[in-house]
Amino acid sequence: MPIVFEVYKLLAQRESSAVAQAVLQQMMKTTVIPITLADFKAISQMMGQLTDWKGSLEDTAVLINCSTF
C-alpha cells in the first residue's frame, strides 16, 4: 500500500493530479496487499529502534514489505 501512496504522490508532483487519479484508478483494479496487523507491529517496533530515522511510516512499511520478498 505505501508504494501506491508514493506512486500517486510522484505522479501528482511530476505530471498532474488528473494523471495521478487515472493511474490510481487503474491500480485499484489490481490486487493491493494491505498492511496486516503483524506488519504494523513490525513497523512500530522498527520505528522504536531507529531513533535517528527521518523517514515516514510509509517508508518503514516499504522496508518491512520488501524484506518479505
C-alpha positions as CSV (number, residue, x, y, z in Angstrom):
1,M,0.0,0.0,0.0
2,P,2.7,2.5,0.8
3,I,4.1,2.1,-2.7
4,V,0.7,3.1,-4.1
5,F,0.9,6.3,-2.0
6,E,4.4,7.1,-3.3
7,V,3.4,6.4,-6.9
8,Y,0.4,8.7,-6.5
9,K,2.5,11.5,-4.9
10,L,5.2,11.2,-7.6
11,L,2.7,11.4,-10.4
12,A,0.8,14.3,-8.9
13,Q,4.1,16.2,-8.4
14,R,5.7,15.4,-11.8
15,E,2.7,15.1,-14.0
16,S,-0.7,16.3,-12.7
17,S,-3.4,15.3,-10.3
18,A,-5.5,14.0,-13.2
19,V,-2.8,11.6,-14.3
20,A,-2.3,10.5,-10.6
21,Q,-6.0,9.9,-10.3
22,A,-6.2,7.9,-13.5
23,V,-3.2,5.7,-12.5
24,L,-4.7,5.3,-9.0
25,Q,-8.0,4.1,-10.6
26,Q,-6.0,1.6,-12.7
27,M,-4.0,0.4,-9.6
28,M,-7.3,-0.1,-7.7
29,K,-8.4,-2.7,-10.3
30,T,-5.4,-4.9,-9.3
31,T,-4.8,-6.6,-6.0
32,V,-3.1,-4.4,-3.5
33,I,-1.7,-6.2,-0.5
34,P,-2.8,-4.4,2.6
35,I,-0.7,-3.9,5.7
36,T,-1.5,-6.5,8.2
37,L,-1.6,-6.0,12.0
38,A,1.7,-8.0,12.2
39,D,3.2,-5.7,9.6
40,F,2.0,-2.7,11.6
41,K,3.5,-4.1,14.8
42,A,6.8,-4.7,13.0
43,I,6.8,-1.1,11.6
44,S,6.1,0.2,15.1
45,Q,8.9,-1.9,16.6
46,M,11.4,-0.8,13.8
47,M,10.5,2.9,14.3
48,G,11.2,2.5,18.1
49,Q,14.6,1.0,17.4
50,L,15.6,3.6,14.7
51,T,15.7,6.7,16.9
52,D,17.5,8.7,14.2
53,W,15.2,7.6,11.4
54,K,13.9,10.6,9.5
55,G,11.7,8.6,7.1
56,S,7.9,8.2,7.3
57,L,5.8,5.3,8.5
58,E,5.1,4.7,4.8
59,D,8.9,4.4,4.2
60,T,9.2,1.9,7.0
61,A,6.2,-0.1,5.7
62,V,8.0,-0.4,2.3
63,L,11.1,-1.7,4.1
64,I,9.0,-4.2,6.1
65,N,7.1,-5.4,3.0
66,C,10.2,-5.6,0.8
67,S,12.1,-7.6,3.3
68,T,9.5,-10.4,2.9
69,F,10.3,-10.9,-0.8
